[in-house]
């Protein structure tokens, strides 16, 4: 899995039928600190993510297809989560609690 930030959507009027009624997101890849890591992916949204949100990206074709219940098809990459925080306990400053924020509920698209 990878971390990314949604920068926009990709609109395609002619595509494989598997993409009908699915939102394609353009995501910049991030390093664990949330800084640009170089590169981007186009991913099928499964969680209703929006521009500017940090997301969890599954970039493994067979696993991605299993998540959405398919055995075949041209889907490789999915957005599977919206990230509230990344807590690197090995790099947390001394005296700072490494506790993630309270979870929020997200409405599915």
N, CA, C and O atoms as a GROMACS GRO file, in nm:
protein
  436
    1UNK      N    1   0.084  -0.118   0.000
    1UNK     CA    2   0.000   0.000   0.000
    1UNK      C    3   0.088   0.123   0.000
    1UNK      O    4   0.206   0.120   0.037
    2UNK      N    5   0.027   0.233  -0.043
    2UNK     CA    6   0.099   0.359  -0.055
    2UNK      C    7   0.014   0.472   0.002
    2UNK      O    8  -0.108   0.460   0.014
    3UNK      N    9   0.081   0.581   0.038
    3UNK     CA   10   0.012   0.702   0.078
    3UNK      C   11   0.006   0.797  -0.040
    3UNK      O   12   0.100   0.804  -0.119
    4UNK      N   13  -0.104   0.869  -0.053
    4UNK     CA   14  -0.117   0.966  -0.161
    4UNK      C   15  -0.206   1.081  -0.120
    4UNK      O   16  -0.275   1.075  -0.019
    5UNK      N   17  -0.203   1.186  -0.201
    5UNK     CA   18  -0.292   1.301  -0.181
    5UNK      C   19  -0.372   1.320  -0.309
    5UNK      O   20  -0.315   1.330  -0.418
    6UNK      N   21  -0.504   1.325  -0.294
    6UNK     CA   22  -0.591   1.343  -0.410
    6UNK      C   23  -0.574   1.485  -0.462
    6UNK      O   24  -0.588   1.582  -0.389
    7UNK      N   25  -0.543   1.494  -0.592
    7UNK     CA   26  -0.526   1.627  -0.652
    7UNK      C   27  -0.638   1.659  -0.750
    7UNK      O   28  -0.654   1.775  -0.790
    8UNK      N   29  -0.715   1.559  -0.789
    8UNK     CA   30  -0.825   1.585  -0.881
    8UNK      C   31  -0.888   1.457  -0.930
    8UNK      O   32  -0.857   1.348  -0.881
    9UNK      N   33  -0.975   1.470  -1.027
    9UNK     CA   34  -1.041   1.355  -1.086
    9UNK      C   35  -1.000   1.342  -1.232
    9UNK      O   36  -0.954   1.438  -1.294
   10UNK      N   37  -1.016   1.223  -1.284
   10UNK     CA   38  -0.988   1.197  -1.424
   10UNK      C   39  -1.121   1.163  -1.490
   10UNK      O   40  -1.193   1.075  -1.444
   11UNK      N   41  -1.154   1.234  -1.598
   11UNK     CA   42  -1.280   1.213  -1.669
   11UNK      C   43  -1.248   1.148  -1.802
   11UNK      O   44  -1.165   1.196  -1.879
   12UNK      N   45  -1.316   1.036  -1.829
   12UNK     CA   46  -1.296   0.964  -1.954
   12UNK      C   47  -1.432   0.927  -2.010
   12UNK      O   48  -1.507   0.852  -1.948
   13UNK      N   49  -1.464   0.981  -2.127
   13UNK     CA   50  -1.595   0.952  -2.186
   13UNK      C   51  -1.596   0.821  -2.264
   13UNK      O   52  -1.702   0.762  -2.285
   14UNK      N   53  -1.479   0.775  -2.305
   14UNK     CA   54  -1.468   0.646  -2.372
   14UNK      C   55  -1.373   0.561  -2.288
   14UNK      O   56  -1.255   0.594  -2.275
   15UNK      N   57  -1.424   0.452  -2.232
   15UNK     CA   58  -1.342   0.368  -2.146
   15UNK      C   59  -1.398   0.226  -2.142
   15UNK      O   60  -1.503   0.199  -2.200
   16UNK      N   61  -1.328   0.137  -2.076
   16UNK     CA   62  -1.376   0.000  -2.056
   16UNK      C   63  -1.501   0.007  -1.968
   16UNK      O   64  -1.506   0.087  -1.875
   17UNK      N   65  -1.601  -0.075  -1.996
   17UNK     CA   66  -1.725  -0.072  -1.919
   17UNK      C   67  -1.707  -0.088  -1.768
   17UNK      O   68  -1.790  -0.042  -1.690
   18UNK      N   69  -1.599  -0.153  -1.728
   18UNK     CA   70  -1.574  -0.173  -1.585
   18UNK      C   71  -1.561  -0.039  -1.510
   18UNK      O   72  -1.580  -0.034  -1.389
   19UNK      N   73  -1.527   0.068  -1.582
   19UNK     CA   74  -1.510   0.199  -1.519
   19UNK      C   75  -1.638   0.282  -1.516
   19UNK      O   76  -1.640   0.390  -1.457
   20UNK      N   77  -1.744   0.233  -1.580
   20UNK     CA   78  -1.872   0.305  -1.577
   20UNK      C   79  -1.918   0.321  -1.432
   20UNK      O   80  -1.912   0.226  -1.354
   21UNK      N   81  -1.964   0.439  -1.398
   21UNK     CA   82  -2.015   0.472  -1.264
   21UNK      C   83  -1.909   0.461  -1.154
   21UNK      O   84  -1.943   0.445  -1.036
   22UNK      N   85  -1.783   0.468  -1.190
   22UNK     CA   86  -1.674   0.469  -1.091
   22UNK      C   87  -1.597   0.600  -1.106
   22UNK      O   88  -1.576   0.648  -1.217
   23UNK      N   89  -1.556   0.656  -0.994
   23UNK     CA   90  -1.479   0.779  -0.994
   23UNK      C   91  -1.330   0.746  -1.000
   23UNK      O   92  -1.281   0.665  -0.922
   24UNK      N   93  -1.260   0.809  -1.092
   24UNK     CA   94  -1.115   0.794  -1.102
   24UNK      C   95  -1.049   0.915  -1.040
   24UNK      O   96  -1.081   1.029  -1.075
   25UNK      N   97  -0.956   0.891  -0.948
   25UNK     CA   98  -0.888   0.999  -0.877
   25UNK      C   99  -0.742   1.006  -0.919
   25UNK      O  100  -0.675   0.904  -0.933
   26UNK      N  101  -0.694   1.128  -0.940
   26UNK     CA  102  -0.552   1.153  -0.964
   26UNK      C  103  -0.488   1.177  -0.828
   26UNK      O  104  -0.527   1.269  -0.756
   27UNK      N  105  -0.389   1.095  -0.794
   27UNK     CA  106  -0.327   1.102  -0.662
   27UNK      C  107  -0.176   1.116  -0.673
   27UNK      O  108  -0.110   1.035  -0.739
   28UNK      N  109  -0.120   1.218  -0.608
   28UNK     CA  110   0.025   1.231  -0.597
   28UNK      C  111   0.071   1.138  -0.485
   28UNK      O  112   0.008   1.133  -0.379
   29UNK      N  113   0.180   1.066  -0.506
   29UNK     CA  114   0.234   0.978  -0.403
   29UNK      C  115   0.308   1.060  -0.298
   29UNK      O  116   0.369   1.162  -0.328
   30UNK      N  117   0.301   1.013  -0.173
   30UNK     CA  118   0.363   1.082  -0.060
   30UNK      C  119   0.461   0.990   0.012
   30UNK      O  120   0.449   0.868   0.005
   31UNK      N  121   0.559   1.051   0.081
   31UNK     CA  122   0.645   0.973   0.169
   31UNK      C  123   0.574   0.962   0.305
   31UNK      O  124   0.470   1.025   0.324
   32UNK      N  125   0.627   0.885   0.400
   32UNK     CA  126   0.558   0.867   0.529
   32UNK      C  127   0.537   0.996   0.608
   32UNK      O  128   0.449   1.002   0.695
   33UNK      N  129   0.616   1.099   0.580
   33UNK     CA  130   0.600   1.227   0.650
   33UNK      C  131   0.495   1.315   0.584
   33UNK      O  132   0.467   1.425   0.632
   34UNK      N  133   0.437   1.268   0.475
   34UNK     CA  134   0.334   1.346   0.406
   34UNK      C  135   0.388   1.441   0.302
   34UNK      O  136   0.313   1.522   0.247
   35UNK      N  137   0.517   1.433   0.273
   35UNK     CA  138   0.578   1.518   0.170
   35UNK      C  139   0.568   1.449   0.035
   35UNK      O  140   0.562   1.326   0.029
   36UNK      N  141   0.567   1.526  -0.073
   36UNK     CA  142   0.562   1.464  -0.206
   36UNK      C  143   0.675   1.362  -0.222
   36UNK      O  144   0.791   1.392  -0.195
   37UNK      N  145   0.638   1.244  -0.266
   37UNK     CA  146   0.736   1.137  -0.281
   37UNK      C  147   0.778   1.115  -0.425
   37UNK      O  148   0.865   1.033  -0.453
   38UNK      N  149   0.716   1.189  -0.516
   38UNK     CA  150   0.747   1.173  -0.658
   38UNK      C  151   0.655   1.071  -0.722
   38UNK      O  152   0.636   0.961  -0.670
   39UNK      N  153   0.600   1.108  -0.831
   39UNK     CA  154   0.512   1.018  -0.905
   39UNK      C  155   0.366   1.040  -0.871
   39UNK      O  156   0.331   1.116  -0.781
   40UNK      N  157   0.283   0.970  -0.945
   40UNK     CA  158   0.139   0.979  -0.926
   40UNK      C  159   0.075   0.850  -0.971
   40UNK      O  160   0.138   0.770  -1.040
   41UNK      N  161  -0.050   0.829  -0.933
   41UNK     CA  162  -0.129   0.716  -0.982
   41UNK      C  163  -0.269   0.766  -1.011
   41UNK      O  164  -0.314   0.867  -0.957
   42UNK      N  165  -0.339   0.693  -1.096
   42UNK     CA  166  -0.481   0.714  -1.116
   42UNK      C  167  -0.548   0.593  -1.054
   42UNK      O  168  -0.519   0.479  -1.090
   43UNK      N  169  -0.638   0.618  -0.959
   43UNK     CA  170  -0.697   0.510  -0.880
   43UNK      C  171  -0.849   0.519  -0.879
   43UNK      O  172  -0.906   0.629  -0.885
   44UNK      N  173  -0.914   0.404  -0.873
   44UNK     CA  174  -1.059   0.398  -0.859
   44UNK      C  175  -1.093   0.427  -0.713
   44UNK      O  176  -1.037   0.365  -0.623
   45UNK      N  177  -1.185   0.521  -0.691
   45UNK     CA  178  -1.225   0.559  -0.555
   45UNK      C  179  -1.326   0.460  -0.500
   45UNK      O  180  -1.426   0.430  -0.566
   46UNK      N  181  -1.302   0.409  -0.379
   46UNK     CA  182  -1.399   0.320  -0.313
   46UNK      C  183  -1.451   0.378  -0.182
   46UNK      O  184  -1.533   0.316  -0.115
   47UNK      N  185  -1.402   0.498  -0.145
   47UNK     CA  186  -1.438   0.554  -0.014
   47UNK      C  187  -1.496   0.694  -0.017
   47UNK      O  188  -1.529   0.750   0.088
   48UNK      N  189  -1.511   0.753  -0.134
   48UNK     CA  190  -1.565   0.889  -0.141
   48UNK      C  191  -1.465   0.997  -0.106
   48UNK      O  192  -1.501   1.098  -0.046
   49UNK      N  193  -1.339   0.977  -0.141
   49UNK     CA  194  -1.234   1.075  -0.111
   49UNK      C  195  -1.248   1.197  -0.202
   49UNK      O  196  -1.302   1.188  -0.312
   50UNK      N  197  -1.197   1.310  -0.153
   50UNK     CA  198  -1.204   1.433  -0.230
   50UNK      C  199  -1.068   1.500  -0.242
   50UNK      O  200  -0.972   1.459  -0.177
   51UNK      N  201  -1.062   1.602  -0.324
   51UNK     CA  202  -0.937   1.674  -0.348
   51UNK      C  203  -0.878   1.725  -0.217
   51UNK      O  204  -0.948   1.777  -0.131
   52UNK      N  205  -0.747   1.709  -0.204
   52UNK     CA  206  -0.674   1.756  -0.088
   52UNK      C  207  -0.664   1.653   0.024
   52UNK      O  208  -0.587   1.674   0.118
   53UNK      N  209  -0.739   1.545   0.017
   53UNK     CA  210  -0.734   1.446   0.125
   53UNK      C  211  -0.617   1.351   0.106
   53UNK      O  212  -0.580   1.316  -0.007
   54UNK      N  213  -0.559   1.309   0.218
   54UNK     CA  214  -0.455   1.208   0.218
   54UNK      C  215  -0.525   1.073   0.220
   54UNK      O  216  -0.616   1.051   0.300
   55UNK      N  217  -0.482   0.984   0.132
   55UNK     CA  218  -0.552   0.857   0.116
   55UNK      C  219  -0.456   0.739   0.120
   55UNK      O  220  -0.336   0.753   0.098
   56UNK      N  221  -0.514   0.623   0.148
   56UNK     CA  222  -0.442   0.496   0.144
   56UNK      C  223  -0.471   0.432   0.009
   56UNK      O  224  -0.587   0.413  -0.028
   57UNK      N  225  -0.365   0.399  -0.063
   57UNK     CA  226  -0.378   0.348  -0.200
   57UNK      C  227  -0.333   0.203  -0.205
   57UNK      O  228  -0.223   0.169  -0.160
   58UNK      N  229  -0.418   0.118  -0.260
   58UNK     CA  230  -0.383  -0.021  -0.283
   58UNK      C  231  -0.344  -0.031  -0.430
   58UNK      O  232  -0.427  -0.010  -0.519
   59UNK      N  233  -0.218  -0.062  -0.456
   59UNK     CA  234  -0.165  -0.063  -0.593
   59UNK      C  235  -0.117  -0.203  -0.630
   59UNK      O  236  -0.002  -0.222  -0.669
   60UNK      N  237  -0.206  -0.299  -0.616
   60UNK     CA  238  -0.175  -0.438  -0.646
   60UNK      C  239  -0.295  -0.496  -0.718
   60UNK      O  240  -0.398  -0.524  -0.656
   61UNK      N  241  -0.284  -0.515  -0.848
   61UNK     CA  242  -0.395  -0.551  -0.935
   61UNK      C  243  -0.491  -0.656  -0.882
   61UNK      O  244  -0.611  -0.629  -0.871
   62UNK      N  245  -0.442  -0.776  -0.850
   62UNK     CA  246  -0.532  -0.882  -0.807
   62UNK      C  247  -0.601  -0.846  -0.676
   62UNK      O  248  -0.722  -0.867  -0.663
   63UNK      N  249  -0.528  -0.792  -0.580
   63UNK     CA  250  -0.588  -0.752  -0.454
   63UNK      C  251  -0.692  -0.642  -0.475
   63UNK      O  252  -0.798  -0.643  -0.411
   64UNK      N  253  -0.662  -0.549  -0.563
   64UNK     CA  254  -0.756  -0.440  -0.591
   64UNK      C  255  -0.885  -0.496  -0.650
   64UNK      O  256  -0.994  -0.454  -0.610
   65UNK      N  257  -0.875  -0.588  -0.742
   65UNK     CA  258  -0.995  -0.647  -0.801
   65UNK      C  259  -1.075  -0.725  -0.697
   65UNK      O  260  -1.198  -0.724  -0.702
   66UNK      N  261  -1.008  -0.793  -0.604
   66UNK     CA  262  -1.078  -0.866  -0.499
   66UNK      C  263  -1.158  -0.772  -0.410
   66UNK      O  264  -1.269  -0.805  -0.369
   67UNK      N  265  -1.102  -0.656  -0.380
   67UNK     CA  266  -1.172  -0.559  -0.294
   67UNK      C  267  -1.306  -0.521  -0.353
   67UNK      O  268  -1.404  -0.505  -0.280
   68UNK      N  269  -1.313  -0.506  -0.486
   68UNK     CA  270  -1.440  -0.465  -0.547
   68UNK      C  271  -1.516  -0.583  -0.606
   68UNK      O  272  -1.614  -0.564  -0.678
   69UNK      N  273  -1.471  -0.706  -0.576
   69UNK     CA  274  -1.547  -0.824  -0.612
   69UNK      C  275  -1.533  -0.869  -0.756
   69UNK      O  276  -1.627  -0.926  -0.812
   70UNK      N  277  -1.420  -0.845  -0.818
   70UNK     CA  278  -1.398  -0.887  -0.956
   70UNK      C  279  -1.285  -0.989  -0.964
   70UNK      O  280  -1.194  -0.988  -0.882
   71UNK      N  281  -1.292  -1.076  -1.062
   71UNK     CA  282  -1.182  -1.171  -1.084
   71UNK      C  283  -1.095  -1.130  -1.201
   71UNK      O  284  -0.978  -1.168  -1.209
   72UNK      N  285  -1.152  -1.050  -1.291
   72UNK     CA  286  -1.077  -1.003  -1.408
   72UNK      C  287  -1.110  -0.856  -1.432
   72UNK      O  288  -1.209  -0.804  -1.382
   73UNK      N  289  -1.027  -0.792  -1.509
   73UNK     CA  290  -1.054  -0.654  -1.549
   73UNK      C  291  -0.932  -0.567  -1.539
   73UNK      O  292  -0.834  -0.602  -1.474
   74UNK      N  293  -0.938  -0.451  -1.604
   74UNK     CA  294  -0.822  -0.361  -1.610
   74UNK      C  295  -0.812  -0.266  -1.490
   74UNK      O  296  -0.776  -0.150  -1.506
   75UNK      N  297  -0.843  -0.316  -1.372
   75UNK     CA  298  -0.829  -0.232  -1.251
   75UNK      C  299  -0.708  -0.280  -1.173
   75UNK      O  300  -0.697  -0.398  -1.140
   76UNK      N  301  -0.617  -0.188  -1.144
   76UNK     CA  302  -0.497  -0.220  -1.069
   76UNK      C  303  -0.490  -0.145  -0.938
   76UNK      O  304  -0.440  -0.199  -0.838
   77UNK      N  305  -0.539  -0.021  -0.935
   77UNK     CA  306  -0.516   0.068  -0.822
   77UNK      C  307  -0.647   0.122  -0.766
   77UNK      O  308  -0.732   0.169  -0.842
   78UNK      N  309  -0.663   0.114  -0.634
   78UNK     CA  310  -0.782   0.165  -0.565
   78UNK      C  311  -0.743   0.258  -0.452
   78UNK      O  312  -0.638   0.242  -0.390
   79UNK      N  313  -0.829   0.356  -0.425
   79UNK     CA  314  -0.821   0.432  -0.300
   79UNK      C  315  -0.909   0.355  -0.202
   79UNK      O  316  -1.030   0.343  -0.223
   80UNK      N  317  -0.849   0.304  -0.095
   80UNK     CA  318  -0.921   0.218  -0.002
   80UNK      C  319  -0.938   0.279   0.138
   80UNK      O  320  -1.000   0.217   0.224
   81UNK      N  321  -0.885   0.398   0.160
   81UNK     CA  322  -0.901   0.462   0.291
   81UNK      C  323  -0.864   0.608   0.288
   81UNK      O  324  -0.786   0.653   0.204
   82UNK      N  325  -0.922   0.682   0.382
   82UNK     CA  326  -0.887   0.822   0.401
   82UNK      C  327  -0.806   0.830   0.530
   82UNK      O  328  -0.851   0.785   0.636
   83UNK      N  329  -0.687   0.886   0.521
   83UNK     CA  330  -0.592   0.887   0.632
   83UNK      C  331  -0.617   1.007   0.722
   83UNK      O  332  -0.618   1.121   0.676
   84UNK      N  333  -0.636   0.981   0.850
   84UNK     CA  334  -0.649   1.088   0.948
   84UNK      C  335  -0.513   1.135   0.997
   84UNK      O  336  -0.492   1.254   1.017
   85UNK      N  337  -0.422   1.041   1.016
   85UNK     CA  338  -0.288   1.076   1.064
   85UNK      C  339  -0.194   0.961   1.036
   85UNK      O  340  -0.235   0.845   1.026
   86UNK      N  341  -0.066   0.994   1.022
   86UNK     CA  342   0.039   0.894   1.014
   86UNK      C  343   0.127   0.916   1.136
   86UNK      O  344   0.185   1.023   1.152
   87UNK      N  345   0.136   0.816   1.222
   87UNK     CA  346   0.212   0.828   1.346
   87UNK      C  347   0.333   0.737   1.336
   87UNK      O  348   0.320   0.615   1.339
   88UNK      N  349   0.448   0.797   1.326
   88UNK     CA  350   0.574   0.722   1.320
   88UNK      C  351   0.634   0.728   1.460
   88UNK      O  352   0.705   0.823   1.494
   89UNK      N  353   0.606   0.627   1.540
   89UNK     CA  354   0.649   0.629   1.680
   89UNK      C  355   0.799   0.627   1.697
   89UNK      O  356   0.850   0.669   1.801
   90UNK      N  357   0.871   0.580   1.597
   90UNK     CA  358   1.017   0.579   1.607
   90UNK      C  359   1.075   0.719   1.586
   90UNK      O  360   1.189   0.745   1.625
   91UNK      N  361   0.997   0.809   1.525
   91UNK     CA  362   1.048   0.942   1.497
   91UNK      C  363   0.972   1.052   1.570
   91UNK      O  364   0.997   1.170   1.546
   92UNK      N  365   0.881   1.016   1.659
   92UNK     CA  366   0.804   1.116   1.732
   92UNK      C  367   0.899   1.194   1.826
   92UNK      O  368   0.984   1.133   1.890
   93UNK      N  369   0.884   1.326   1.833
   93UNK     CA  370   0.969   1.405   1.922
   93UNK      C  371   0.954   1.360   2.067
   93UNK      O  372   0.846   1.317   2.108
   94UNK      N  373   1.061   1.371   2.144
   94UNK     CA  374   1.057   1.332   2.285
   94UNK      C  375   0.948   1.409   2.359
   94UNK      O  376   0.933   1.530   2.340
   95UNK      N  377   0.873   1.339   2.441
   95UNK     CA  378   0.768   1.403   2.519
   95UNK      C  379   0.638   1.425   2.444
   95UNK      O  380   0.542   1.475   2.503
   96UNK      N  381   0.632   1.390   2.318
   96UNK     CA  382   0.509   1.408   2.241
   96UNK      C  383   0.438   1.274   2.232
   96UNK      O  384   0.495   1.175   2.186
   97UNK      N  385   0.313   1.272   2.275
   97UNK     CA  386   0.236   1.148   2.270
   97UNK      C  387   0.208   1.112   2.125
   97UNK      O  388   0.166   1.196   2.046
   98UNK      N  389   0.232   0.989   2.090
   98UNK     CA  390   0.208   0.943   1.955
   98UNK      C  391   0.072   0.875   1.947
   98UNK      O  392   0.062   0.756   1.919
   99UNK      N  393  -0.032   0.952   1.973
   99UNK     CA  394  -0.168   0.900   1.973
   99UNK      C  395  -0.242   0.953   1.851
   99UNK      O  396  -0.248   1.074   1.831
  100UNK      N  397  -0.297   0.864   1.770
  100UNK     CA  398  -0.371   0.912   1.654
  100UNK      C  399  -0.498   0.984   1.696
  100UNK      O  400  -0.550   0.959   1.805
  101UNK      N  401  -0.548   1.074   1.613
  101UNK     CA  402  -0.670   1.146   1.646
  101UNK      C  403  -0.791   1.054   1.646
  101UNK      O  404  -0.786   0.943   1.594
  102UNK      N  405  -0.900   1.101   1.706
  102UNK     CA  406  -1.023   1.023   1.708
  102UNK      C  407  -1.068   0.993   1.566
  102UNK      O  408  -1.049   1.074   1.475
  103UNK      N  409  -1.126   0.876   1.548
  103UNK     CA  410  -1.172   0.837   1.415
  103UNK      C  411  -1.297   0.916   1.378
  103UNK      O  412  -1.379   0.950   1.464
  104UNK      N  413  -1.310   0.945   1.251
  104UNK     CA  414  -1.429   1.014   1.204
  104UNK      C  415  -1.504   0.922   1.109
  104UNK      O  416  -1.444   0.836   1.043
  105UNK      N  417  -1.632   0.938   1.103
  105UNK     CA  418  -1.712   0.858   1.012
  105UNK      C  419  -1.714   0.926   0.877
  105UNK      O  420  -1.722   1.049   0.867
  106UNK      N  421  -1.708   0.846   0.774
  106UNK     CA  422  -1.706   0.898   0.638
  106UNK      C  423  -1.823   0.840   0.561
  106UNK      O  424  -1.845   0.720   0.563
  107UNK      N  425  -1.897   0.926   0.494
  107UNK     CA  426  -2.008   0.882   0.412
  107UNK      C  427  -1.954   0.824   0.282
  107UNK      O  428  -1.870   0.885   0.217
  108UNK      N  429  -2.003   0.707   0.245
  108UNK     CA  430  -1.960   0.644   0.118
  108UNK      C  431  -2.030   0.712   0.002
  108UNK      O  432  -2.146   0.752   0.012
  109UNK      N  433  -1.958   0.725  -0.108
  109UNK     CA  434  -2.013   0.788  -0.228
  109UNK      C  435  -2.104   0.694  -0.302
  109UNK      O  436  -2.160   0.731  -0.405
   0.00000   0.00000   0.00000
